[in-house]
Amino acid sequence: MKTDHVKTDQDCGIVNDRNAWSREVGNPFYVLYLLTRIVTISAETVRTVRDLPPIDFAKPDL
């Protein structure tokens, strides 16, 4: 099954090509670079949340 991911909007004529930016800047690995940044940020977020002190959600004594 072949799907064409490059589409042109009929109303405005804008071409939606997700690889255009990597060709424009001359970096074919741009999408891979973004993916590695997302993984790094996710791992750092998990580490930060794990290092937070526990929160006591018990009702305070009134």
N, C-alpha and C positions, 0 to 999 in steps of 0.2 A: 504494500500500500504506500503510495507516494503522496505526500502532502506538500503543498507549496507554502512556505512560511513567509515569503515576501509578497506583501499585498499592497495594493494602491487604493486609497480611499476614493470612492467614486465622487463624493461631494467636493472635496478640496484638492484632490490630486496628490496628497502626501503619501510617499512611499514608506511603508512600515517594514524595514529590514533590520532585524536584530543584530546582524553582523556588520552593518555599515560603519559604525563607529570604529571598530577594530581595523577596518580597512583604511578609514580616514586618517587615523593616527599612526598607521603603519605597525601596529602591534597585534599580530594574529592570536596572541595568547591573552588578550585583554579580559575575555570572559573567564578564563581560568584564573587569572589574577584576582578578579572580583570574588570568585568562589572561594579562593584560599583566604581572602580577607574575612568573608562571612564566617568561615569555619573558625578562624582565629578569634574573632569577636565573640562567637558563641562559646568557645572554650573558656575565654577569659571571663565571660559573664557567669558561667557555671562556677568557676573558681571563686569569683567575688561573692556570689550568693552563698556558697558553701562556707566561706570564711566569716560571714556575718554572725553576730551573736544571736542566740535563740530568743524568740519573743514569747513571753508568757501571756497567753490569751485567757487566762483564768479570770473570773469576775473578781473585782477588788472587794475587799471587806468593807461593808458600809456600816 
